[in-house]
């Protein structure tokens, strides 16, 4: 009986080890960057971001006010329709050992944000999704490790003029504390989803301006919380 129990324990341990070994490894990073819909600026941004993510040298919020943290200011997550189109939060991900073919149908993402103490959720969306802010590709890093690298983007959208950007920023400081992105992956259609999360914290800023946001401007997600 003891020998049988020992064998069962060993089998359970081996099964557990096998399960861990099969887990999809998703590495996530966050930064502020160009609006995904500004294809010129976004295309110039992606090579450096993708290389850093795949090589493990990515600096969170390296393009923002607080590099080396996950803290952002309001203006780093607002897009608009003029000039450089503003900035969005961009989550870059690296998944070693996988291909886009293997992950198609097995990877999704969503955004979460709070407003006046209530959490709003947007998603799940498949990757790729041509109607939302996402991009991905097969990639081989400097150590010759192959995998999948990509980015998903999210921001509030202003449809008026620059005074509306200032007002929205003031509203964000008054009512919001975070933007979060979740990526869920699975080995195949028969496997369970595993979820990975990275949250950006909006830096607190005292403000005397409190106004209601005209409608919940959906999160930029591929024509934009432009929903």
N, C-alpha and C positions, 0 to 999 in steps of 0.2 A: 504494500500500500504506500509506504514512504517513497519507494523507488518510483512508483507510478506518479505520485504527487510531484516529485522532483522533475520528472520528464515533462509533466504538464506545465510546471513553472517555467522550465527552459523554453518550451514551445511558445508560451505567452510572451516571454521576454524577446524571443526572436521575431515574433509577429509585430510586437511594439517597435522594435528596432527597425524592422522593414518599413513600417508605416512612417516613421520619422524620416527615413532615408528617402522616401518617395515624396515628401513635402516639397511643394514648389517654393523656391527662395525668391522673394520679392524685396528688393531694396529700394526704398523711397527717399526722395530728397525734395526740398521746397525752396523756391526762390521767387522773386518778382521779375517779370520780363515782359516782352512785347505782346500785344494782343495777337492771339493765334490767327485772327482773321487778317492781320496785316502780314501777308505772306512774305514780303521782302524782309522785314525786320525779324520775323519769326524764323525764317530760313537761315538768317545770319546768326541767330542765337543758338539754334539746336546743335550744331557740330561740337561746340565747346561744352555745352551742358551734357550731351550724350557721352562724350569721351570721359568727362569727369565722373559721371555716374558709373560707367562701366569699369573705370580704373580705380574707383573707390577714393577719389580725391575731391569729390564734390563738397563745396562749402555751402551749407544751408544759408539762404538769404544773402549770398555773396554779392548780389547786385542791388541789395536793399540798404536801408539805413542801419540795420543791426546785423552785420555779417557774423556768421558763426552761431546764430541763434535760430529760433523759429518764429521770431517776432517781426511783425510788419506794421507799417503805418497805413492809414486809410488810403492815401493817394497811390499806394502800391497795389491796390486792388480795385481800381476804378478805370473803366474804359469809356470811350466816347467816339464820335464819328468824325472828328476833325484832327488835323495835325498828325501827330505820331500815334493817335488812337489810344493813348494812355497805357496803363500797365495792368496786368492780371497776375494772380498767383499761379505759378506753374509747378506742378509736382512731376519731377522726372523719376522714372522707374527703370530699374535694371533687373532682368530675370535671367541669370546665367543658366546655360544648359538646355534652353528651350528655343523653339522657333516660332515665328508668327503662325505658321501652318498648324503647329501643335496646339497653340493657344487660342486659335480662332474658335469661338463658341465656348471657350473655357476661361474667359477673363472679362470682368465687368468693373465698373467704377461708379461712384456716386460722390456727391458733395453734401456737407452738412454745415449749417450756419445758425447762430442764434440771433434773435432780434427781440428785444424787450423780455428776455428770460425764456423765450420759447424757441425750441430747436426746429428748424425746417430742413427737410431732407429732399434732395434732388437726385433721382436715379433709382434703380440701377440702369446703366447704359453699357452696351457692348462696346468693346474695342475690336476692330475699328468701327467708327460711327461717323459717317460723312456729314451729319447734321449737327454735330457737337464738337467742342474743342478738344480734340485728341489727335495724337500722331504716334506712330510706332514703326519699327523696322528691325530686321535681323541685323546683328552687329557683332563684330569681333574686336575685343579690346587689345590693349598694348601687350598683354600677357598671352595673347592668342587664345583667349577663352571666348567662346561664342555664346550668344544669347539673344535676348530681345530687349531693346531699349526704346523708350518713348516718353511722352509727356501728356499730361491732361491739364487744362486750364480753367480758371474760375475767377469771376470778378462781378462787381455791380456795374450796371451800364447807365450812363447819363445820356439823355436824348436832347437836352437843351443846350445851354452854353456854359462857359467856364464858371459863372456864378453858381450854377447848379452842381458843379463838381465840388465847390467849397461847401455848399449846403449839405450835399450827400456825405462828405467827409465828416462834417460836424455831427450829422445824424448817426453815422457809424460809431463815432466816439461815445455818443450818448447811449446807444442801444445795443451795440454788438461787442462781443469779446473774442470771437474766433471764426475761422474758416477751417474745415477739416475735409480731407479726402480719404475715402476708403477704396481699396482695390481688393476684389475677391477673385481668387483663382482656384482651379481644380485640375487634376490630372486628365480627367475625361468626364464624359456625361454620366458615368456610373459612380464617380467619386464625390465626396463632400466638398463644399466650398470652404476655403480658408481665407480669412479677411485680414488685411494689413491696413494700418491707419497712420496718418501723419497729420498733426494739427498745427495750424499757424495761429499764433495769438496776436490779436490786435492790441498794440500798445495803448495803455490808458492815456487819455489826454483830457484835462479839464476843459470844459466848454460851457459858455453861457448861452449858446444857441441851441435850442431844442425845437425841432420842427418834425412834423410827421413826414415820412418818406411817401412820396406820391406813388402808391402801388408798390407791391413787392417786386422790384426789378429782377426777375429771375436770375440765378447764378450763371455766369458765362459758361456755359458749358456748350459746341461748334456752331452756332451763331448766337449767341451768348446768353449768370444770374443776371444775360440776354437769353432767355430760356428757350 
